[in-house]
Amino acid sequence: MRFEEDAQAAAERQSSNARAVALKRFIFRFLWRFSVRWMQGYCLDGVMERFGLASYLWGSRPQEQFLPLQPPAL
């Protein structure tokens, strides 16, 4: 009887432990992907600007490709 209770308690601990590990893994993966995307979006652009890689690769600053066209002056 006692052995069955111990086994049941161990199984509950193991399942809750597995849930906690899965939650931690999910949070870590989310934060990792978010930080990588943030670095690609912000830091990498600045680094490429700083060392002239952007003008080497794109011929001009990459932001200039996406500027809206100005209407012709009348």
N, C-alpha and C positions, 0 to 999 in steps of 0.2 A: 504493500500500500504506500509506504513512504517512498519507495523507489519510483513508483508511478508518479507521485506528486513531484518528486525531484525532476523526473524526466519531463513532465509537463511544464514545470517552471523553466527548465533549461530551454525547452522549445519556444516558449513565449519570449524569453530573453533573446534567443537567437533571431526570432522573426523581427522583434522590435529593433534589435541591433542591425539586422539587414536593412530594415526600413530607414534607419538613421544613416547608414552608410550610403544607401541609394540617394537619399535627400542631399547629403553632403556632396556626393559626386555630381548630382544635377546642378546644385548651386555653383560648384567649382567650375563645371563646364560652361555654364552660362556666363559667369564672370570672366573666364578665360576668353571665350569667343567675343564677348563684348569689348574686353580690353584690346584684343587683337584688332578688331574692327575699328576701335577708336584710334589706335596707333596708326593704322593704315590711313584713316581719314584725316588725321590731324598731324601727327608727328612726322610721318613719312613725307607728306607734302612739304613741310617746313625743312626737313633735312635735305630733300632734293633741291629745294629752292636755294638753300644755304650753300650747297656745294656745286650748284650749276648743273645738276643732273637733269633737272626739268627742261631747261632750255636746250640741253644737249639732246634729250629724247624727243621733245615735242616741237622744238624750234622756237617756242615762246613760252610764256608762263601758262600752265595748264588752265588756269582760271579764265584766261582770255578767250578760250574756245567757247565758253558757256555764257559770255556776257550777252545780254539781249541786244538785238540790233537797234541802233538809234534811228528814229524817223528822220527823213531828210529835212534839213532846215529850209524853211520857206522864205 
